[in-house]
Amino acid sequence: QLQLQESGPGLATPSETLSLTCNVSGGSMSIRNYYWGWVRQPPGKGLEWIGTIYYTGSSYYNPSLKQRIALSVDTSKNHFSLKMSSVIAADTAVYYCARHLGYGAQEHWYFDLWGRGTLVTVSS
Amino acid sequence: SFEVTQPPSVSVSPGQTARITCSAPRLWYAYWYQQRPGQSPVLLIYQDTKRPSGIPDRFSGSSSGNTATLTISGTQALDEADYYCLTWDSRSDSFVFGTGTKVTVL
């Protein structure tokens, strides 16, 4: 059974770059129509899509975060990663990685499998 | 991207029906997620009305115009959770979650 597990530092310093990795186990990332995404949730608040990447490296970013984020994928290690630069306190959130099913046009895409999430606190 | 609006809270008695709406300026398909406290979201409904295997049939979805609705029939105490819809905004090329609805089973 496919599982996703986020990893990374629980604490980040303002203005620095945050790096998170999602390890995919129990199956391959390199399957047609399976994309891989990141979603975050500030404490007590709602969900926000960050970005999505395909195993080929094609990626899609939330326009409001696009200037500060970069997604990458390493199929040899079966994991994908998020880098977010110039972090501020408002980036404090639980960060989830998730499988993003992508059949046809984007209005048909949805997240069907989620990791447990990792809390990242941005503080000096 | 546009805002996808949900009522902040819905209260329901056990065994009754809860309805949660999701409205957007332009609504393509709606996808619904349940998030219990301290847990990851779980997919309940995809493409407006379809239910993944393993999801109880008391959860159903519908859509009309720019509003989608999640209906919980015969609500149980374990349905107390936050519910989010998800849709696609073609103008900004982004996936947008709704504002979220907290369901309380009284």
HADDOCK unambig.tbl for C-alpha pairs under 7 A between the chains (distance, minus, plus):
assign (segid A and resid 46 and name CA) (segid B and resid 99 and name CA) 6.12 0.50 0.50
assign (segid A and resid 46 and name CA) (segid B and resid 100 and name CA) 6.22 0.50 0.50
assign (segid A and resid 47 and name CA) (segid B and resid 97 and name CA) 6.19 0.50 0.50
assign (segid A and resid 48 and name CA) (segid B and resid 97 and name CA) 6.35 0.50 0.50
assign (segid A and resid 49 and name CA) (segid B and resid 95 and name CA) 6.29 0.50 0.50
assign (segid A and resid 49 and name CA) (segid B and resid 96 and name CA) 6.65 0.50 0.50
assign (segid A and resid 62 and name CA) (segid B and resid 94 and name CA) 5.69 0.50 0.50
assign (segid A and resid 106 and name CA) (segid B and resid 88 and name CA) 6.76 0.50 0.50
assign (segid A and resid 107 and name CA) (segid B and resid 28 and name CA) 6.08 0.50 0.50
assign (segid A and resid 107 and name CA) (segid B and resid 29 and name CA) 6.08 0.50 0.50
assign (segid A and resid 107 and name CA) (segid B and resid 87 and name CA) 6.87 0.50 0.50
assign (segid A and resid 107 and name CA) (segid B and resid 88 and name CA) 5.17 0.50 0.50
assign (segid A and resid 108 and name CA) (segid B and resid 29 and name CA) 6.85 0.50 0.50
assign (segid A and resid 108 and name CA) (segid B and resid 47 and name CA) 6.84 0.50 0.50
assign (segid A and resid 112 and name CA) (segid B and resid 43 and name CA) 5.86 0.50 0.50
assign (segid A and resid 114 and name CA) (segid B and resid 40 and name CA) 6.54 0.50 0.50
assign (segid A and resid 116 and name CA) (segid B and resid 39 and name CA) 7.00 0.50 0.50
assign (segid A and resid 116 and name CA) (segid B and resid 40 and name CA) 5.64 0.50 0.50
assign (segid A and resid 117 and name CA) (segid B and resid 40 and name CA) 6.99 0.50 0.50
